[in-house]
Amino acid sequence: MKVVAAWVAFFALILWIAIGNPLNTIATVAYPKSAAPWENVVAFYYPDKTDLTRGTQNREITSLEACRTWIVTTAARSNDPAMLTTDYECGIGCKRVAGTYECRTTVK
């Protein structure tokens, strides 16, 4: 019985590697609200928090701290340093899909 269980586990692992996303799963478990060392971070800044369809992205961000710094700087340049009328998100593990971004998670 142990041999059968081992083979089932082995084939399940191979299937997960073949059609799943092991790095994404590991990142979700090990880094639920932060970026894993292999993940990218994208900053999303919205000049009008009531209209999240308009915004600016920065894909050259290296960490959550850098995302938040870029957001603060961008909000100050937009004359809203307290972010009363603007909004933002830091996307973690983002991929470009059909002209938009699909991220593993987003945080403030």
C-alpha positions as CSV (number, residue, x, y, z in Angstrom):
1,M,0.0,0.0,0.0
2,K,2.9,2.4,0.8
3,V,4.3,1.8,-2.7
4,V,1.0,2.7,-4.3
5,A,0.7,5.9,-2.2
6,A,4.3,6.8,-3.1
7,W,3.5,6.4,-6.9
8,V,0.3,8.4,-6.6
9,A,2.2,11.2,-4.8
10,F,5.0,11.1,-7.4
11,F,2.5,11.4,-10.3
12,A,0.6,14.1,-8.5
13,L,3.9,16.0,-8.2
14,I,4.7,15.6,-11.9
15,L,1.2,16.7,-12.9
16,W,1.5,19.8,-10.6
17,I,4.8,20.7,-12.2
18,A,3.5,20.1,-15.7
19,I,0.2,22.0,-15.6
20,G,0.3,23.9,-12.4
21,N,2.5,26.8,-11.2
22,P,4.7,25.5,-8.4
23,L,6.6,28.8,-7.8
24,N,3.2,30.7,-7.5
25,T,1.9,28.1,-5.0
26,I,5.1,28.3,-3.0
27,A,5.0,32.1,-3.0
28,T,1.4,32.2,-1.9
29,V,2.1,29.9,1.1
30,A,5.5,31.3,2.1
31,Y,5.0,35.0,1.2
32,P,1.3,35.7,1.4
33,K,1.5,39.5,1.6
34,S,5.0,40.2,0.3
35,A,7.0,39.5,-2.8
36,A,9.0,36.3,-3.1
37,P,12.6,36.8,-4.1
38,W,11.8,35.6,-7.7
39,E,8.7,37.8,-8.1
40,N,8.2,41.2,-9.7
41,V,6.3,44.1,-8.2
42,V,4.2,46.5,-10.3
43,A,3.1,49.9,-8.9
44,F,-0.4,51.0,-9.9
45,Y,-1.3,54.7,-9.2
46,Y,-4.8,56.0,-9.7
47,P,-5.1,59.8,-9.9
48,D,-8.9,59.6,-9.1
49,K,-9.9,57.0,-6.6
50,T,-13.4,57.0,-7.8
51,D,-12.3,55.9,-11.3
52,L,-9.8,53.0,-11.2
53,T,-10.0,52.6,-14.9
54,R,-7.5,55.4,-15.4
55,G,-4.1,55.0,-13.9
56,T,-0.3,54.8,-14.3
57,Q,1.8,51.7,-13.8
58,N,5.5,51.4,-13.0
59,R,6.9,47.9,-13.9
60,E,10.5,48.8,-12.9
61,I,9.9,48.3,-9.2
62,T,12.1,46.0,-7.3
63,S,10.3,45.6,-3.9
64,L,7.2,46.7,-1.9
65,E,9.2,49.4,-0.2
66,A,10.2,50.8,-3.6
67,C,6.6,50.6,-4.8
68,R,5.4,52.6,-1.8
69,T,8.2,55.1,-2.3
70,W,7.3,55.6,-6.0
71,I,3.6,56.0,-5.0
72,V,4.4,58.7,-2.4
73,T,6.6,60.6,-4.9
74,T,3.9,60.3,-7.6
75,A,1.1,61.5,-5.3
76,A,3.2,64.5,-4.2
77,R,3.9,65.4,-7.9
78,S,0.1,65.2,-8.4
79,N,-0.5,67.7,-5.6
80,D,-2.1,65.1,-3.4
81,P,0.6,64.0,-0.9
82,A,-2.0,62.9,1.7
83,M,-3.7,60.8,-1.0
84,L,-7.1,62.2,-0.3
85,T,-8.3,61.9,-3.9
86,T,-5.9,59.3,-5.3
87,D,-5.4,55.6,-4.7
88,Y,-2.7,52.9,-5.4
89,E,-1.9,49.2,-5.3
90,C,1.3,47.3,-5.3
91,G,0.9,44.2,-7.4
92,I,3.0,41.2,-6.6
93,G,3.8,38.4,-9.1
94,C,2.1,40.2,-12.0
95,K,1.9,39.0,-15.6
96,R,0.5,40.9,-18.6
97,V,-2.6,39.1,-19.8
98,A,-4.8,40.4,-22.6
99,G,-3.7,44.0,-22.2
100,T,-4.1,44.1,-18.4
101,Y,-2.2,42.8,-15.4
102,E,-3.0,39.6,-13.5
103,C,-1.2,39.6,-10.1
104,R,-0.9,36.9,-7.5
105,T,-1.9,39.5,-4.9
106,T,-2.1,43.2,-4.4
107,V,-1.2,45.1,-1.2
108,K,-1.1,48.7,-0.1
